[in-house]
């Protein structure tokens, strides 16, 4: 199970383009789209989620800062969420300014404090 969190930098002012690019990126990364939702903020910005059979992809944009925060989680070892985010960045002509890969494999040794 892999969870990728990334920061995109670029022109993120066209909400419809961003939303469509998320679908295109998921399809190109061989992820299975089940459902989606979005909210357009006034005067600018977008929060969107695509629900995947493998888990999800989300984005929160701040066009006034040319920033977007994306995460993609997959529980299927054959899919790479980094690929989906890289494809999304390419579609949007954005730079990936930061990327974290989190291994979400279940661990028995957690102890609550």
C-alpha positions in Angstrom: 0.0 0.0 0.0 1.5 3.3 -1.1 0.4 6.8 -0.3 2.0 9.7 -2.2 1.7 13.3 -1.2 2.9 16.0 -3.5 3.1 19.8 -3.9 2.5 21.1 -7.5 3.6 24.6 -8.6 2.2 26.3 -11.7 -0.9 27.9 -13.1 -3.7 26.1 -11.3 -6.4 28.6 -12.1 -8.6 26.6 -14.5 -10.7 24.3 -12.3 -12.3 22.4 -15.1 -9.0 21.7 -16.7 -7.6 20.4 -13.4 -10.6 18.2 -12.7 -10.4 16.7 -16.2 -6.7 16.2 -15.9 -7.2 14.2 -12.7 -9.5 11.8 -14.6 -7.0 11.5 -17.5 -4.1 10.9 -15.1 -5.9 8.2 -13.3 -6.8 6.4 -16.5 -3.3 6.7 -17.9 -1.9 5.3 -14.6 -4.3 2.3 -15.0 -6.4 3.2 -11.9 -10.1 2.3 -11.8 -12.4 5.4 -11.3 -15.5 4.7 -9.3 -16.8 8.1 -8.4 -15.8 11.8 -8.0 -16.8 15.0 -6.4 -15.5 18.6 -6.5 -16.1 22.0 -5.0 -15.1 25.3 -6.8 -14.2 28.1 -4.5 -15.0 31.7 -5.2 -13.1 33.6 -6.6 -10.7 30.8 -7.2 -9.6 27.4 -6.0 -10.7 23.8 -6.2 -11.0 20.8 -3.9 -11.6 17.5 -5.7 -11.6 13.8 -5.0 -11.6 10.8 -7.3 -12.7 7.6 -5.6 -10.8 4.7 -7.0 -11.2 1.0 -6.7 -7.6 1.1 -5.5 -8.4 4.0 -3.1 -8.4 7.7 -4.0 -6.7 10.8 -5.5 -7.4 14.3 -4.2 -6.3 17.9 -5.0 -6.6 21.2 -3.2 -5.5 24.2 -5.2 -4.4 27.7 -4.2 -4.2 29.5 -7.6 -3.3 32.8 -5.9 -0.1 31.1 -4.7 0.4 28.9 -7.9 0.2 25.9 -5.6 -1.7 22.7 -5.4 -1.6 19.8 -3.0 -2.2 16.3 -4.3 -2.4 13.0 -2.7 -2.9 9.5 -4.2 -3.3 6.3 -2.2 -3.4 2.9 -3.8 -3.8 -0.4 -2.0 -3.0 -2.5 -5.0 0.7 -3.3 -5.3 0.6 -3.3 -9.1 -0.3 0.4 -9.3 2.1 3.2 -8.6 0.5 6.4 -7.3 3.7 8.4 -8.1 3.0 7.7 -11.8 -0.5 9.2 -11.5 0.8 12.4 -9.9 3.6 12.7 -12.4 1.1 12.3 -15.3 -1.2 14.9 -13.6 1.7 17.4 -13.2 2.6 16.9 -16.9 -1.0 17.4 -18.0 -1.2 20.6 -16.0 2.3 21.8 -17.0 3.3 22.0 -13.3 6.5 21.3 -11.4 6.5 18.8 -8.6 8.1 20.8 -5.8 7.9 18.1 -3.1 6.9 14.5 -3.0 6.6 12.1 -0.1 6.1 8.3 -0.4 4.4 6.8 2.6 4.4 3.0 3.1 1.0 2.3 4.5 1.6 -1.4 5.0 -0.1 -2.6 8.2 2.2 -2.8 11.2 1.4 -4.9 14.3 3.7 -3.0 16.6 1.7 0.2 17.1 1.0 1.0 20.8 -1.3 3.8 21.8 0.1 6.1 24.4 
